Amino acid sequence: MANRGLCEPGATADVEQYMVIPGNARRYKVGQLGIQELCARYQKQLGGKFSLSIFHDKMLKDDGLPLLVVLEHKMDDRATRQR
């Protein structure tokens, strides 16, 4: 609870969710790692033109995306237009 800043009911709900649907933790981690990889890639591609706030805005604009591949294509397209 201290690591995530959660109260006991919130932490209990998280643990119960992972007990019922254990694949969720893996999906969240895969998504996190994928987003970090995309961010690093665009930082490298765009150099000083890269803006973390623009990256976040574009990433979150369309709400939840079903697959990381969809996000990657979307970001690839926008990164080339941002130059």
N, C-alpha and C positions, 0 to 999 in steps of 0.2 A: 504494500500500500504506500509506503514511503517513497519508493522509486517512481511511482506513477502519479502520486498526489491524489490518490483515490480514498474515499471513505470506505468503511467496511462493506456496506451494501453494494457499492459499485464494484469493488474488488471481487466480492462473492459472485455477482452476476457475470463478470468476465470469466472467472474460473468455471462456473457452471456452463457457460456457453461453450467453452473449449472442451469440456467433458462430453457434452451432447454432440457437438460438431467439431471434432478435433482438427479437421482439415482447414478450419478458419484461420488458425494461427499460422499455418504454412502459407495460405493465400495472402495473408496480410504481410508476412515477411517477404515473400516473393515480390509482391507489389512494392514494398518499401525499397528493396534492393534494386528493382528495376527502375524506379523513379530516381534513385540516387545515381544509377549508371547513366540514365538519360541526362540528368543535370550535369554530371561531370563531362559527358560528351559535348554538350552544347557550350559549356564553359570553355572547353578546349577549342571548339570550332569557331566560336565568336570572339574569344579573347576579351578585350576590353569593352566590346559592345554587348557582352552578356549582362543581363539584368535578372537577378534572382526573383525580384518582384514580378517582372513580366513573365518569367517562366512559370511561377506559381499561378498568376492570373490566367494564363493560357491553359495550364494544366487543369485548373479547377472550373473553368468557364462552362464546360458542358456537363458538369456534375459527374456522377460515376460512369466510368467507361467499362464495358464488359471484359475487355482483354487489354493487357499491357501493350500488345502489338498495335491495337487501335491507337492508343496514346502515343506510341513511338512514331507511327505514320503521321499523326496529326502534328506532333512536335517537329518532325523532320521537315514537313511542308512549311511550317511557320518559321522555322529557324532559317531556312534558305531565303524566305521573303524578308526576314528581319535585317539581313545584311545590307 
